[in-house]
Structure formats: C-alpha cells, structure tokens
C-alpha cells in the first residue's frame, strides 16, 4: 500500500493496541493528528487517532525522547511504517 500520497490519514484494517488500556482493537483508519515538541525535555510527541466505522475509538501518543534534531517527515514516515508492519 502506498502511504506516501497522504501521510496523515490512512485507511487500513488492522488491530492496534490502546496504550492506556493495553487492549488490542480492530480499526479501519488512523490519523496522525498532532505533533508536539516539548522544548524542556526535547521530547517529540505525535498523537494518532484511531477509528472504526467513522467512530473515534482512542488516541495513542508516540514519544521520541531527547530529540536534538527533528525532521518531521522522517518521524511521520516512522509512525506510518510501524502501523503497516504490525
């Protein structure tokens, strides 16, 4: 599947673990919603929303710790790649 055309929204059926409840849930879409860079800690946080049948299920945070140099495109590609490889 070519995920490069739309980096932020992906229609794919898979199971994803909710990081807060540790339960796996079936989804049919995920959207990279928010990018934050905490300047105090140098942590980069990317929020990803998960959906099934157009209903929002939950949001996971992906944290990249102590980033000195941030290339947003590479971080987005890494998050997307992790989903397609699962």
N, C-alpha and C positions, 0 to 999 in steps of 0.2 A: 504494500500500500504506500502510495506517495504522500507523505505527510508534510512535504516542503511547501506545497501550494498554500495551505492555510495552517500556519504554525500554532494558532491559538485555539482553534476548535477542531475536534476530531470525533468523527462518528465511527465507533468501533465497539463491537460486543466482546466483553471480557469480564473477568472477575477481578475486583480491586479490593484491597484491604483498607478498611477505615482505620486510620492510625489512632484514633481516640478509643474505639471500641475493640479493635483488633479482630473484627469480623470481616469476612470476605463477602462482597455483594456484587451481583451482576449489574453491569452498566451498559449503556449503548452510546454514551457520549461523555467526553470530558473536555473541559475548557480551562485553559490557563488564564486565570482571571487577574491576578495581581502580582506585581513584582515589588519587593521592598528591600532596601539596603540599609541595615542598621549601622549607622556610622560609628556608634560607640564600640560595638563588638566586631565590626566588619563582616557580619553575617548577612548573607543574601537569602531572602525567603521568597518562595514562589508559591502562591495559593492556587490549587487546582480544584475546580468544582466538578462533581460527578452527577450524572443524570441517568434516569431510566424512564422511558416514555414521557419525555419532556418534564419530568418531576425531579426537582433538585433533591439529591439524597444526602450528600455531605460534602465537606471541603477538607482536603488534606494540605498540610504545609510541607514543602520540601525545603530543607535548610542546608545551605552550603556555608560552612563555617570558615571564619577568618579569611575572607577573600581580599587579597590585596589589589588584584586587577580583575575587573568584571567585564566580560564580553557577553552581553545579554543574549545574542544569537546562539552562542555556544551553550549557555545554560538552558535555554528553551529547547534546543535540539537534544540535550541530555535528558531532560524530563520526558520529552516525547519518546525518545528511544527506549527509555526504561519501561514505558507503558506497552510499547509494541513488542518488546522482548519477553514480557511476562506470560 
